[in-house]
Amino acid sequence: MYRLVANSALLIYDRLTGRNVASCSKNLEKTQWMKREELRGLQVSKLKALLKQAYENVPYYHRCFKENKFYPTDFKTLEDLSKIPVLHRSSIRSEADRLLARNADERKLVKWKTNGTTDVPLSFFRSRTDIGRGTAAELRSFGWGGYKIGDKAVLIHRVSPHDLGNVEDRLKLRLNRTRLFNVAYLSENYMESFCSAMQKFKPQYIISRATPVTNILAVFLLENRYFRISPQAVFTGGQTLLPHYRANIENAFNCRVYDWYGSAEMSHVASQCGFHDALHVTEENVLVEIQKDGEKAACGEEGTVLLTNLDNFAMPFIRYDVGDRGRILDDECSCGRELSLFRPIGRTREYFVHSDGTFTIFRDVNTVFENVPLEDFQIVQSSLDEIVIRIVRRSDYTESHSQFILNNISPGISAVARIRIELVDSLPYTSSGKIQHIISKIPTKYT
């Protein structure tokens, strides 16, 4: 009965916002069973329309295509995309105005931000239609684990005080019977009270947007067996699901874990169906390419992940380097879906532990670094009582910016750890060619 109520509320919300999640969900339920050739044909058709829009109405791409002697009429197959240069975050920051389509309806645009945990945060626009299709893809993937709108669920997420005041999001959570576990300030005492409340709530599903935190919670439950929390499934996303994370979570909650991969720029990119360790790409909405040494990587070969959002005509991101690495596999899944199989290789730890038993979970560093004139940053914990913020500054960076960072990096952290800023000329790259922006050198039982 409540599912009917929740679905009715969703239809009303769809009409008010123009996101059309319900109709997109119905379509995705059909297209997931397309054959591989049909899926490629759908992607080519959507790309033709996107490239035409980009050339005719997006100044950045009009210039980019002309400089590289590429025109939408040249595009015939997916391989032709290699003629288009990769889009990097630095270009989005410097060319933001020129990336916005001249024919975009501002009333239907939503300003979006990346969370800033793996790079200097990014601001951009998405259309409501694009957001609706991403939400539909997320619902489809959760459906593979049995979830339906209206089922009782717990959302594990790091939410800022500003977001907590968002009436629209709070209303959606309430209508969907979803309780929020905010890990902005995490401690063992908080986990104790939360697990007690979750046991009383009896969620059917747990949805995590912070995989390492879910592992911390799982270890806590395994050490405190008096809690009885038995959802039907746990959905993990936001960071890499390491093998021992999966084992801990499945043992603690006595259910299967379904992993998913997404980004603020693209929404739901890929998800696990339960029949295969790899994730199915949402190929109806996004194109995933793997590039190695400037060329297309072979199946199973690790490389840079390039994403193309097939639905955001307002601010197209074509062949966008999201900053992750991964593989496209040549396997077939026994579930019968022929959506490509993808294995992301991303970040792992994004939290610090302190001597008083509390944790610092970094997500909203965007609110700190967004308007600070810097090239890059790295936050390092080498001891329980000290955190170093390394800054590669721009020429207009001043001491006042350092003070702003110290005052705003994470409220309350200064009470449990000393923070200092170190100005450097450059930051080290990992073997995969990325900068690790959050590093903890403190081993814990949750690692």
C-alpha angles and dihedrals in degrees: 000000000000091000088060090051092048093048091049089052090050092054091052091047089049092055093047095049102031092230095124094203093160095055091042090052092053091051093048091051087062101039094052087075095052119124118252093256092051091051091051089049091051091050093048091050093050092044092053090056093044094049091048090051092047094051096044101039111018112077094202094055094039089061094038094053093047093048090052094041091240122139130180090245088062092063112100107139137019090258089067089070089077087078089068116082119243115263113232129194091246089061092049090053095047096038101036095126092047092050092060112094115244091222095050115127104232091204089065097047127100123200110232136188137198114233095244099227096121101029143005101298122263132215123203143141131260130186120243090238091056092049091049092054091048091052090049090053090052092050091049092053092048087049089062085067093047101264120144129181108273097032114129109262141168119220116209106201143141105241127182121225088250092057091048088063093056102116093194094056093044091051092050091051091050094047091049092049090240122151119205122228101196110203095187088113110025127182138147090256089054091049089052093055093041094051089049091052092044091051089054093045092050099207119207091208140019118213115195127194091175111054098184090053091051088053090051089051091048092052089049091053092047089055093045104048094172089085116088111199114156115170121175092241144352120222114204128195144137096072139028116296102224117204094250090048089057092048093049094047095046092048094047097048098029094227142093124283120224114196125208137185128210145144135213089244095054108018114214109013104167141349143187120253098196097250096080137033092229125074128250113238116233089235093172089067107024141030116219120201127180114211127192124183090347094307137090110280120233119251109284093017118125118237148132115313114235117189131195117193105217095194109045103092091159096066109005120208106196120183090350118186100224092186098251135107129222149138136251110218128213092215127120119229119228090223088080096240113128095201108132117269116237132187114197120207105198144143125315123189120037101160139082126215123213135205092254092060097256127125133218112216112195117213111116098055083124089080088058105039101031097093099025114110100239137129097214144334143210128197114205131184111196097163137018093257103040136063123182122204111201115202129194096201133203122230094267094052112121139181089265089065090055090051091048091054092048091050095048110027094102123340111238098015092104088065092063103029140027113243126201134173122229118194111214137175095228144355127233121255124224121237088266091058097254133118113240101223101187119041129175118187093185114105114219137176087253095058 
